[in-house]
């Protein structure tokens, strides 16, 4: 169960499994001919592997039109904006983002989410915004 502290939401592995299950349910219900999965480094790698296993789809290293591209969160939308012709999926989506993923498990507002594969002392700012 997610823990809220210090203005952050700390997710457990059980929380991640629930979100992955929700995403896979949406993907299964869709009409999209998804044939493979890949993850955006760093945050998308673990959920992509979990989704690949759950959907019994191969994990690939290059994006094709039928590849489902996974990330942990669509925060600003900058990362997913680079994916032009493939479906995208995230665990968390912020509606203020410049890009709306094809699938998302949960919509969030301005909460800072700490995933179990991240350091507990992670800063509330994306690495690429620290310039």
Rosetta blueprint (number, residue, H / E / L):
1 X L
2 X L
3 X E
4 X E
5 X E
6 X L
7 X L
8 X E
9 X E
10 X E
11 X L
12 X L
13 X H
14 X H
15 X H
16 X H
17 X H
18 X H
19 X H
20 X H
21 X H
22 X H
23 X H
24 X H
25 X H
26 X H
27 X H
28 X H
29 X H
30 X L
31 X L
32 X L
33 X L
34 X L
35 X L
36 X E
37 X E
38 X E
39 X E
40 X L
41 X L
42 X L
43 X H
44 X H
45 X H
46 X H
47 X H
48 X H
49 X H
50 X H
51 X H
52 X H
53 X H
54 X H
55 X H
56 X L
57 X L
58 X E
59 X E
60 X L
61 X L
62 X L
63 X L
64 X L
65 X L
66 X L
67 X E
68 X E
69 X E
70 X E
71 X E
72 X E
73 X E
74 X E
75 X L
76 X L
77 X L
78 X L
79 X L
80 X H
81 X H
82 X H
83 X L
84 X L
85 X L
86 X L
87 X L
88 X E
89 X E
90 X E
91 X E
92 X E
93 X E
94 X E
95 X L
96 X L
97 X L
98 X L
99 X L
100 X L
101 X L
102 X L
103 X E
104 X E
105 X E
106 X E
107 X E
108 X E
109 X L
110 X L
111 X L
112 X E
113 X E
114 X E
115 X L
116 X L
117 X L
118 X L
119 X L
120 X L
121 X L
122 X L
123 X L
124 X L
125 X L
126 X L
127 X H
128 X H
129 X H
130 X L
131 X L
